[in-house]
Amino acid sequence: MNWRKSRHEYYKKSNSARDNVASKQTVASVDKKNNASIAVDNPIRSQSEDTLGRDKSARSFADQVMLLDTSEGIVVGVLGAWGSGKTSFINLTRSCLRDYDIAVLDFNPWMFSGAEQLVEAFFIEISAQLKIRADLADIGKSLEDYGEAFSGLGWLPLIGSWIERGRATTKVLAELLQRRKQGVSTRRSKVHRVLASLDKPIIVVLDDIDRLTTQEIRDIFKLVRLTANFPNVIYLLAFDRFRVEEALGERGIPGRDYLEKILQIGIDLPIVPMKVLNSQIFKSISAVVEKIKDPGQFDEDVWPDVFLEIIRPLIRNMRDVRRYAAAIHGTIRELDGQISLVDVLALEAIRVFLPDVFGALHGAVDSLTSTSDSYGRRDDPPHLKQQIDTLIAVTKREEIVRSLIERIFPAAQRHVGGSHYGAEFRNQWLRERRVAHEEVLRLYLERVVGERLQFFLDAEKAWVYMADRDAFETFLRSLEPERLEDVVSSLEAYEDQFRSEHVVPTSVVLLNLLPELPEQQRTMFDLDPSLVVRRIVYRLVRVLENPQVIESKVREMLPQIPSLSSQLHLIKIVGYLKDAGHELISQNSSKALEREWRDRVRSASPEALASEKELFSILLFTKREVDENEPAFVVPESTGVTYALLRSARSEVRSQWTGSRTVRRSPRLEWDSLIEIYGGEATLHQRIEDLKASQPDGADDLLQLAEQYLNGWRPKDFNEA
């Protein structure tokens, strides 16, 4: 996978003006950090993890903070949208502040709720952090005493409007505090005096304020307002300005006005330049993919469009990058290369950032993967278009869903005014592990390999060996016999990749396996196993194109195929028989192959004939197609041959009543054709009697059915043509 080339393709397709947003110095600083790993939505904690080049800004900010006049306390803000890296920036700043040897304390408001608990916990937490430092222990004790004065004052200052001003607030507080046995003012003066004596300020960090509830945000700012004017105390608050302003606003009073009364200085984190963010996305994906043994096929031609139109619009900041990287890591590892990597990357972006759309995918599998049989929509079931419309309506990001359909689900393009894709594309999508194929999409959504996909996965392995007869046969025989037919059928997905070197080894193996395919109960619509094999062999042989070459290869194959019925299948495929032949060789060559084959039938021993699974078809073809100058064929007087002939002449008529799913099965014998093969019903009767006398194991039902025919019974709904 060439991620560097992928990045080049992205930049080539992007608007050149946007590409130049980031400075060369910034990009260079990012490129030096190729070994940085993306944490699981965790902020960075050191300069070595800084992938955005913000360390310099953090150091400048730290220097600026240390130059502030803290004689009456200061409230400083680090402002930025969710996920913009506020915590990471504070951590970088914290690292720089260590050079000044000052105390940086943390208070996590998420641990507490309600004004009373918040106030009490604040003083306990901060005083505890101070007391572990010998030089600040006295301050810690004083602050703890001061905090006790507010124990039980959870209502502070909730009487009236919470934004109380001027004399009203002073009067209320005074009346309340007088009720304390020991006044607050005495303790406050002590704290003030001890803090004023410090030669260095104390910094108190309150992060993630914007993630609190509206009431909790209000409580935090009440707490800050209560203690903000202590000397040598710097509050460092991190929050999304718009979220906090919204929470602080009340009764026509803008929250911004209140915020400005508390916040003395603030720094707005810059938006990450597009080129830098793109670089981080690419590197985070690479960091994940390079650690996984088989991440799946990667289509470099599709990737730039998928990235630009689906993934990139959903990722706004570094937090999104980390969330996305964490998501794709688990999914790619779990899927183990079974799905196209580009498809997985696109769908994971939908899963993480548009969960409503992702949830709707389950109900739209049919519409996303069903191909079109015509260029008009009249043949499409109405529910397919309805599913797509529902999928698009789930989100306001309609353009991304449309791009998802166009780039990932081509079969559904016709429902949004795009191209039509026919069934001939399904094999390609399956080979490429595209979620455009229903089985692959269900694997992604359900994490369970469906039966049809399992057959294809085995066929995919078999296809690798098709030029090597021994390896191909060894692999197929290693499978459970019940799976063989479906695996062989799945080889059709590689039809357009069949080559001349595949023809002989693959055809010989498949035709030799045909008599061994186990009998299975079938529905009305299942293909006969011989038809499954014949379809693959026909698609192989026609690759040769030249009639003389085809005849030569057929003659090469026939001696390698012991079964007379399998030989006949091959001859029929290339010949001129009605409803069977594909006329791949000359008519004379076809007749010669058939004549030579009939000679082999006449010379076959009774034991060899009795071993044939399709003996009925062999003998009927021999009887009907014989030339005038050929000797007549006489069925050997062998109970083994009779048994094999009756067994292969037995069939089932499958039918269903209207409105019922039950399949009725009725046994039949090709009675008239059996009479034709034996040259008369008397001979057939005698052979059946001889078979009954031999008492073969397991033949009771077959003999009972034959006895019914001998007694004149004929099925009314069966035409013995």
N, C-alpha and C positions, 0 to 999 in steps of 0.2 A: 504494500500500500504506500503510495507516494503522497504523503500529506503536504510536503513542500510544494509539489506540483499543484495540489488541490488549492493551496493558499494562493498560488500564482494565478490559477484560473479565476478564483474569486476576485482578486484585485483587478484582473483584466476586465471582468464584467462589471465592476463597481464604477460608480461615477468618480471621475478623476479628481474633482474638486473635493469630494468628501474624503478621498484617500489622503489628502494633504492636511487634514485637520490636525493630526498629531505631528509634533515636531520630530525632526530626525533624531534629536538627542533623546527624546522620550522613548521612541521605538528602540533605539540602541540600548538604552538601559534595560528595557524589557527583554531584548534578545540575549542579553548576558545571563539571564536567569533561566536558561532552558531546563535546568535540572529541578526547578521548583515544582513541588507536587501540589495538587489542589486538595485542600482539606474538605471534610464533609460539612459544609456550611459553618465552618468555624473561622473566627477572625484570626488574622495573623498576630503573632506575639513578638516578633523580632525583625530587625532590619533585613536579615538573611531571607526572610519570607516575602519581602516586599516586591511584588511583581509589577506594580504600577508606578514605581519611581516616586513615591510620596514621602520617602524618608526626609528628603531635603525640606519639603514644606512642613513636615512635623517638627523638625529641628528649629525652623524659623518661628513656628508657632510657640514652641516651648520657650524660646528666647524672649518672644514678645510678652508672654504671660509673666515671666520672671521680672520684666521691667515695669510691670503695672504697680501702681500705688495701692497697696493692700491695707492701708491704715484703717479703713472702714469696711474691709471685706470686698470681694469682687465676685460677680457671677459671670462666667464665661461660657459661651455655647459653641458646640461643634454641630453644625446644621447640615442636614442632607436627607434625601429621600431614603425610604427603606431599602436596605441592600447596597447603599452607596459606599459603605466601608467606614462608617463612623467609629465603630469599635476598633477596627484595625488601625485607624488614624490615631485614636486615643492611646492605643498600645505603643505605637511608634513614638508618640509624644512622651508617654510615660518613660520609655527607655531613655529619651533625651534628658528628661528631668532628673534622672538618677545622677547625671553629671553635676547637678547642683546640690546633691545630697539632701533632698527635702523629702518629707513624708507625703506619700500619695496613698490616700485611703479610698476604699470602695464601699459604696452602699448599694445593695441590690434591692430596689423597691418591689421586684417581683415576688420576694419572699413574704411580703406582708400585704394586708389589705385593711382598709378602714383608717380613718384619721387617727384614732387613739392608738392602735397598734403601730401605725407608721411612725408617729412621733416618738413613742416610747422605744421602739426598736432602733430608730435612728441614733438616739443618744447612747443606747447600750452598745450598739455595733461600733460606732465611731470611737467611743471612749475605750472600748476593749482593744481596738487596733492601736490606739495611742499608748495605752498602758504597757504594751509589750516592748515599747522602746523606752529605755531608761531615761533618756533626755526629755521625753514627752509624757512621762507617767503622771506628773502632777496635773498637767492639762487634762489628761484622760479622766482623772478622778473628779476634777472640778466640773467637767462637762457631764459626767455621770450624775453628779449631785444636781446640776441644773436640769437635767432631763427628768429627774424624779419629781420635780415640781409640776410637771405637766402630766404625770401619770393620772389616768382617769379623765383627762380633758379631751376626749375624742371629739367633742363637739366644737373644739376651737378652730376657727372662729366662725361657726356655722349659724349663729343667730342673725337673722336678716339675710340680705344679699351677701353671698360669699366674698364678693369684691367690695368689702366695706372700706370707706375712706374717711380720713380726717378724724374729727372729734368723736363720731359715733363709735368707731373701732376702739379708740383709746378709752372711752368711757366704759364700754362693755368689758374690755379686758381688765380694766382697773377693778371693777366691781367683782369680777370672778376671781381674780387673783388674790384679793383681800381675804378670801375665805380660807386660803392656805395658812397653816400654822406658821410656816416659815415663808416669807415673801420670795417671789421669783426674782425681784430686783436685786436682792442681796446676793443670791447665787449668780445671777447674770453679771453683776459687777465683778465678782471673783473671776469668772471665766474671762471676762473682758480684760481684766488686769493681767492674768497669766498669759493670755494670747498676745497681748501687746508687748510683753517682754521678750518674745521670740525674735531671733535675728533672721529667721527664715520662715516663709509662710508654709501653711499646710494646705494640701490640695485634696478636696473631696470629690470623687468621681461618681456621678449618677448617670448610668447609661440606659439605653433602650426605653426611655421614658415614653416614646411614641407608641410603644406596644402595649401600654397599659390601657385600661378602660378610661372613659371620659372622667368619671369620678375620681379614679386613682391618679390621673394626671393632675387634676385640681388639688388633690391632697398633697402631692409632691411639691407643687409650687407654693402652697400654703406653708409647708415645712421650710422650704428655702427662704421664703419671705420672713419667716419667724427668726431665722438664724443668720441671714446673709450679711448683716452688718457687724459681725464679730471681726476684730482686726486680725490680719495675717491668715485669714481663711479664704481660700479660692475655691468656689464651686465650679466644677467642670461638668456641664450638662450636655448630653448628646441626644438629639431628637430631630424628628422631621418637623420643620417649622409649621407647615400647613396643618398637620395633624394636631399639633399642640395649640395653635391659634384657634382652631375649630373647637377644641375642648374647653378653652378658656373663655370663649365668647359667651355673653349672657345678657339678655334683656336689652338688646340694642348696643351693648358695649362691645366693641371689637376686641377679640382676644389678642390681636396684635398690640393694641394700646397697653394692655396689662403686661404683656410679655416685655415690651420695651421698658417698662418701669423696673423690671427685675433684672433683665439681661444687660450688662454694661458693654460687653464686647462679644462678638461672634465671628466665626469663620465658616463660610459656606464651602463645603467640599465641592470641587469641580467635577463636572460630568466626565466620566472616563472617555477619552477620545475613541472614536469608532475603530481606528486602526489598531489601537492598543487592545481594545476589548475583543476584536476579532482574533488578534494574535493569541490572547489568553484562551479563547474558546478552542482554537485549533490545538494549542498545546495541551489543554486539559483533555481533549478527546484522544490525542496521541498518547498521553501518559496512561490513559486507561487501556487503549487498544494494544499498545506495545507490550503490555504485561499479560495479555491473554493469548494463549496458544493459537486458537482458531477463532478470530472474531467474525468470520463470514466474508463472503465475496464483497469486494468494494468496487463500485462502478465510478470511475473518475469522471466520466462524461456526465453522469446524472448529478453528482455531488454538488457542483457549484450552484445549480438552480435550487436544489433542495436546501442548501445552506442559506442562500440569499432570500428565498421566498417563504421558508417555513421556520427554520431554526433561528436565524439571526433576528428576525423581528420580535421573537418572544423573549430574548435574553436582553435584559436592560442594564445589568450591573454585575459586579463580581460575585455577589451572593447567588445570583441566578446561575452564573458559570459553575460555581461549586455545587449547587443543587443538581444541576444538569449532569455534571461529571459523576457525582455519586449515583445518580439514577442509572445512567448508561452502564456503569461498571457492573452492577449486579445483573442487569438484564442481558448484556452481551455475554457475560460469563455463563449465565444459566442457559442461554440458547445454544452455546457451543458451536457457533458457525453454521447453524441450520437455516438462518435467514439472512438475506442480503443486509450488509452492514449499513448501507445508506438508508434503507427502509427502516431499520431499527432506530437509527439516529433521528430520523424524522418523527417516527411515532412516539419515541420517548420524549421528545420536546412537547408533543401534544399532551402526552400523559402528565407531564410535570406542570406545564403552564396553562393548558386548557383542559382541565379534568372533565368538564361537562361534555366537551366534544369527544374525549376519549371514551367516556361512559356510553355515549351514543353509538360508537363504532360497533358495539356488540349487536345492536339491532339493525345494522346496515350492511352486514356481511354480504348478503345476496346482491344488493344493488351495487356494491363496490367491486364485486368480482365477476358478475354475470356478463358474459360477452354478448355481442349483438349478432343476430343472423341476417339482418338487413339494414339498409341505410335509412329506413323510415322508423318512426317511433311507434307506429300503430301496432306493431307486433310485440312490443314490450308490455309486460304486466304493469298495470298502473302503480302497484305498490313499490316498484323499484324507484321510480321518480319521487314518490312520496318520501321514501326513506332518505334520499339524498337531500331533499328540501328540509326535512327535519334536522338532519345533521348540520346543515348550514345555519339554520335558524337558532341553534342552541347557543351560539356565541355572537358577540358583536364583532369579533375578528373574522368576519366573513371571508375576507380576501385570503387569509391563511388557509382556511378550509378548502377554498376553491383551488389554491395552489397544491394542497395535499392531494386532492383528487387528480389534478392534472399531472403531477409528477410521480405519484406513488400508486394511484389506482386508475390506470388508463382506460380500463373497461367501463368505468363510470363517467368518463368525459362526456359521453353523448347526452347525459342527463343535465349537463350544465352548458350545453351548446357547443361541445367539442367534438372530437373525432369518434368514429365508430371502430371498435376492435372486434374481430371475429374470433371464433373458437381456435383458429390456427395459431393464435398467439399464446394459448394456454400452456402448451408444452415448453415454449421458451421461458415463460414466467416461472414455471416449475423448476426448470433446470437452473435458472438464475436465482432461485429461492426468493422470488419477489412476493411480497404480500398481495400483489395483484391476483395471485392464485388463491382460491378459497382455502385450500388445505394449509397453505403457508400462513395466511392471515389467522386462521383458527389456532395454529400452533403458537403464534405470537400472543393472541388474546387469552388462550386457555392454558398454555404451557403444557399441552398434551399432544403428542404426535398422533394424529388421526391414522386410521388403518390405511387409507389410500396413500397418505404421505409416507408411511412406513414401507409400503410396497415400492414406492418410487425411490426411497433412500437405498433399498437393496438393489433396485434396477440401476441406480447411479453407480454403485460399486461394480455391478456386473458389466456395465458398459465399458469400463476401463479395460476389462479382459477380453473383449469381443474379438480381437485379432489373434488371440492365443487360445486354440481349442481346448487344450488340457486345463489351462487356468480358468477359462470360462466355465467349463463343465464342472470342475472341482468346486468353484464357488456356488454354482446353482445347486449342486447336490448337497452342499453344506446347509442349505435352507430346509426348513420343514416342508415336507411334500405338499401340504395343504396351502402353502404360500406361493408355490412355484408358478401357478397359472397367473396369479395377479402380478407377480414380479415380472414375468415375461410380457404381460400386457403393458406394463409400465415402461418397457423399453421403447415403446412407440414415441415417448417424449423426446427421444434422441434421433428421430427419423431423419431430420435434416442434417445430421452429423454422421450418418452411416457412410462408410467408405468401402471401396472395392476389396480392401484387405479384410474386411469384416465378413464378407459374403459367405465364403465356404465354411470357415470354422464355426461361425455363429449358426448358420442354417443347419449344419450337420448336428450340432449339439441339440438344438431345439427340436428338430425332427426326431432325433433318437430319444429325447425325453418325453415326447408326446404320448407314446403308449403307456408311460409310467405315471402320467398325471392322474391323481386319485379322483374317483367319482365323488361329486359333491351335489347336494340338493340345491336346485336352482329355482330362481323365480322365473316368471314368464319372459323377462327381458334380459336374462343373462345370456352371454355368448357361449356357444359350444367351445370346449377347450381346443378342438382342432382348428376352429376359426381364429382363435386368439393366436395360435402359433402360425397359421397360414398368413395372417395379416403382417406379422413381423417378417416372415421369410419373403413374402412378396415385396415388401418395402426394401429389403436387402438386395434381392436379385435385380430389381429394376435399376439399381444404382449403376449396374454395368452397362446398360443402354444398348450396346451392340449385340444383335441377335446371335451372331456366331460366337462371341465371347460368352454369352449367357448359356448357349447350348454346351459349350466346352466345360463350363463350370458345373453345370447340372450333371454331365457325364462323369465329372470328377467326384461329385458328391455321392451319386447313387451307390457305388460300391461301399461307401463308408456308412450306409444306412441299412442296417439289417432288416428292419421292419418293412414288409411289403406295403402296408397301408401308408406309412410315412413316405415311402418312395412315390406312391401314387399321388399323395398330396403335392409333392414337389413337381411332378409331371403335369398335374392339373393346373398348377399355378402358372406355369410358363406356356401351357398349350392353348388349345382352341375349343375346349369343351364348353358348351353353353352354360352360362351362369357360374362358371368356375374358372375358366381360363382367361388369362390376361394377354395372350397373343404376344409373348415376348420373344418367341423364336418363330421360325418359318413353320408353315403348316405341315410340310413334308417331314421336317425334323420332329415335330410333335407326334405325328403318326408313327414314326420309327421308334421313338422312345416308348410309346404306349405298347407297340407290338413286342418289343424286347421285354418289357415288363410282364406282359401276359405269358411270355415264354417262361419267365422265372416263376410265375404262379403255377403253371402246369407242372413244372419240375420240382416244386416244393414238396417236401415230405409231409405226411399227415401230421406229424408232431410239430413241424414248423407252422403249418396252417393253423393248428389248434392253439398255438401260442399267440396268434394275431388277435389283438383287441378289437379290431374293426373288420373281422373276417367277412361279415355280411356285405359290406361295401366292396371289399376286394373281389369276392366271387360274383356279385351282381354286375360289377363293371366288366369283369372278364367275360361273363356270359353275353352281355349286351353289345359289347364293342368288338367282339371277335370278327376278324376278316374272313372272307369266304375261303381263302387258301390256308387258313389256320386250322389245326385239329380242334375238335370240340373238347370242351373241358368237362370232365366227369368228377363230381364230388366224391372223394375217397370214402369208403365204407368204414368210417372210424367214429366211435362214440365221442372221442375227444373233439373231432371236427364238428360233429352234430351239435354237441353242447356249446362249443364256441360260436357256431353259426346262429343257433337260437338265441343265445345270450346277447350277441351283437345286433340281432334283428328286433330285440325288445326295445321299446321306447315308452315314453310317457306323454300323454296329452295333458297339458296344463291349461286350466281355464279358471275364470273368475266370474261370479255372478255380479250383475250391476248393483253397485252400492255396497259391495262386500270386498274386504281385503283378503279373504281366505282364498288360497290357491288350491284348486281341486286337481288331483293327479290320478289319471286312469291309465293302467298298463295296456300296451298294444303290442301286437306282433305284425311285422310286415309279411303277412301271410301269403298274399298273392305273389310277392317277389320271391319268397322262399320256394313256392311251388315252381316258379320260373327257374330258379337256380337248380332244383333237383330234377326238373324235366317232367314233373307230374306230382299230383297230390298223393298218389299211392306210394311212390318212392319216399316222399317226405314222411308219410304215415309210418312206413316200415322203419325208417331211421329213428323216429321218435320212440317207437316201441323198443327198438334195440337199446336206446339210451335209457329208457325206464328200467329195462332189465338189468342194466349195469349198476343201477342205484348210485348215481354220483352224489357226493356230498353237496348240500346246499342248493340242489336243483329242484326242490319240491314245488316252490311257487311257479317257477318257469315251466315245469312239466304240466302243472295244473292249468296254467294259461294255455299251453299248447293243446291240451286235451279239450278245452272249451272250443277252440277253433276246429278241431277234428270232429267235434259233435255238432258243428254247424253254427255255432254262435258267432255273430259279427257285431261289432259296436255300431250303433245307429249313427253316431255323430262323427264317424271316422271314415274317410274316403280312401280306400285301398288303391291308390292310383298305381 
